[in-house]
């Protein structure tokens, strides 16, 4: 309590002694006008007075920036007697040129900005004093509305801006938390209000091109792609090209991707929008298409999908511990019992992914299979995932899943000698070897979205081709 009382006293003193106390008095009077409903004419008249004064002798503005701007807004909007009165007032002063625009424009505020970088050990109080402000100014901000409590959370290297009026009073405080977020305290009629201002980074189309000399990873890095973009590129073409075995020296790639910029500086990477891969004389192109439901996927220029409807293995890293074998002797039952799927050995808890888009038909215990998920796909295909340790959250019978979505975790529930995934691929009820079955292509762009696809894809392909051409020219000249 003592502290607060002390602060109040200091604050009171500042108000009384400050050269800006006139401003305070004016503000109180306009608030009174507001209460009586007579704000418009009162403020407009004040604004005109202020402008007349400035024209004559560049006098100190009598009003806060906010009051002036508000007066100007009101004057501009009001078609009423206030405006007529304004015009007459000015015409009286300056007979020869009475343009209305000049009457309604507020005088230029005389504001100073002071910017500091937060150094180790800095406190808000220390930064205020560096800006020539005392603690009472700081408490005024901290006691204000909004997110003011967050202003005290300073981190080394952040930037803080103070905007002061001619009397050296704080009008605005900005703490730049990072490149895209800042906290801003603005002085309004009821004191300071702190809000978070965030900005979207600018998206700039960037191009990278490269030729493979020793490894794809190295060439991609040399071309300027970060790890995420180069692995994205590999997964886009991973259905057609085996990046472990198929690449040859002299293979080429070119990529059109998004770069995120703030104030002209790169702050991150976005998505790959289109890409080309030239592998052993075969040329592949991928274009990102976002359909009407907002789902994005890569397609070839003719609208066919670049991916298969199924991934070959539902585990990212695994080892095949038992193959599909219609004649197998069962390890526990010790009699011939066909092995209708492929077993992948993996540690308990390894994520299991849906092999394709589909609907969960079954997600519960199933005898010797233990915890099992069965997914129904199109064209009579069903995939089965057995011996799970558990189900991923959100997985329920009847629910939809997308290819690659985590649906459960490896375990050894049911009849199993160790943690592994038993995976089956069934077509019209018949088990097929998951490692050999010919996988169908994923669905192409639907007919009714073909026009939208072309609208999106054509400019991207044109850009990629143009940039690739100049890149090839530059390479040849080197
Ligand atoms: Zn098995």
Boltz pocket constraint, residues with backbone or C-beta under 6 A from the ligand:
constraints:
  - pocket:
      binder: B
      contacts: [[A, 322], [A, 339], [A, 341], [A, 342], [A, 343], [A, 421], [A, 422], [A, 423]]
      max_distance: 6.0
